[in-house]
Amino acid sequence: VQLQASGGGLVQAGGSLRLSCAASGSGFRINDMNWHRQAPGKQRELVAGISSSGSTKYAVSVKGRFTISRDNAKNTVYLQMNSLKPEDTAVYYCEADYIDPAPVVGRVWGQGTLVTVSS
C-alpha cells in the first residue's frame, strides 16, 4: 500500500487549501485515515482523523476550520482547510491503517506536502 499526497502550497492568512491523499495497491482494505502535521522545530501532531464509517476527530487548534472527508471508492482522504493561520504552516502528512490479503494489519505514511500560510 502506498499513499500519495497533494494539494499543498502557499496561501495568505484567511485563505483556503484542500489536501488530497490517495491510497494505491491491491487487495487491501483501508480503515482509519489521518492527517498529521509537523511545523519547523516542533513534534508531529495529529490534525484530523476519519474512520472507515465516517466518524471524525480533530485537534482543538483546527476544529471549526478544517474538515476531513473520504471517498472509500477511491481510497482517498481529503482535508479542507479554511481560515488558515500562519501557525498552520507545516508539512502535512497523511497516514492510513490497513489490512492486506495476508491478513496483516499495517500503517503507511504519505510523503508529506508543505503548507505555508503567510501573514
C-alpha positions in Angstrom: 0.0 0.0 0.0 1.3 3.5 -0.9 -0.1 6.9 -0.2 0.3 9.9 -2.5 -0.5 13.3 -1.0 -1.1 16.5 -3.0 -2.6 20.0 -2.6 -0.1 21.9 -0.5 1.1 25.4 -1.4 1.4 29.0 -0.4 -1.7 30.9 0.8 -2.4 34.1 2.6 -3.8 34.1 6.1 -7.6 33.7 5.9 -7.3 31.6 2.7 -8.2 28.0 2.0 -6.4 24.9 0.7 -7.6 21.4 0.1 -5.2 18.5 0.6 -5.8 15.1 -1.0 -4.2 11.7 -0.3 -4.9 8.6 -2.4 -4.0 5.1 -1.4 -2.8 2.7 -4.1 -2.1 -1.0 -4.2 -4.2 -4.2 -4.5 -6.2 -6.4 -2.2 -6.2 -4.2 0.9 -8.8 -2.5 3.0 -8.3 0.9 4.5 -9.5 1.5 8.0 -8.7 4.8 9.7 -7.2 7.6 7.7 -5.5 10.6 9.4 -3.7 13.8 8.7 -0.8 14.9 10.8 1.5 17.9 10.5 4.9 18.9 11.6 6.0 22.5 11.9 9.7 23.5 12.0 11.2 22.7 15.4 8.0 21.0 16.6 6.8 17.5 17.1 4.5 15.9 14.6 0.8 16.2 15.7 -2.4 14.7 14.7 -4.6 17.2 12.9 -7.7 15.2 12.0 -8.8 11.6 11.5 -11.7 9.7 9.9 -12.8 6.1 10.4 -14.0 3.9 7.6 -17.6 4.5 8.7 -17.0 8.3 8.6 -16.5 9.2 12.3 -14.2 12.2 12.6 -11.9 13.7 15.1 -10.0 17.0 15.2 -7.2 18.7 17.1 -8.6 21.6 19.1 -6.5 24.1 17.2 -8.2 23.3 13.9 -11.8 22.4 14.9 -14.3 24.5 13.1 -11.8 25.5 10.4 -10.7 22.1 8.9 -12.9 19.4 7.6 -11.7 15.8 6.9 -13.6 13.6 4.5 -13.0 10.5 2.5 -14.1 8.7 -0.7 -14.0 5.0 0.1 -14.5 4.0 -3.5 -11.3 6.0 -4.4 -9.4 5.2 -1.2 -8.8 8.9 -0.9 -8.9 11.2 2.1 -9.3 15.0 1.9 -8.5 17.8 4.3 -10.3 21.1 3.5 -8.6 23.8 5.4 -10.3 27.2 5.7 -9.5 30.4 7.6 -5.8 29.4 7.6 -3.4 31.0 10.0 0.3 31.4 9.9 0.6 28.9 12.7 -0.9 26.3 10.4 2.3 26.4 8.4 3.8 22.9 8.4 4.5 19.8 6.4 1.2 17.8 6.3 1.4 14.0 6.2 -1.4 11.6 5.5 -1.5 8.2 7.2 -3.6 5.2 6.8 -4.2 2.0 8.8 -4.9 -1.0 6.5 -5.4 -4.7 6.3 -3.8 -6.6 3.4 -4.8 -10.0 2.0 -2.4 -12.0 4.3 -4.1 -10.7 6.5 -1.6 -8.3 8.1 -2.5 -5.1 9.8 -0.2 -2.2 8.8 0.2 1.5 8.8 1.5 3.6 5.9 2.5 7.2 5.6 2.4 9.6 2.6 5.4 11.7 1.6 4.2 15.0 3.1 3.1 18.1 1.4 4.1 21.6 2.5 1.5 24.2 3.5 2.8 27.7 4.0 0.5 30.4 5.3 1.8 34.0 5.0 0.6 36.8 7.3 
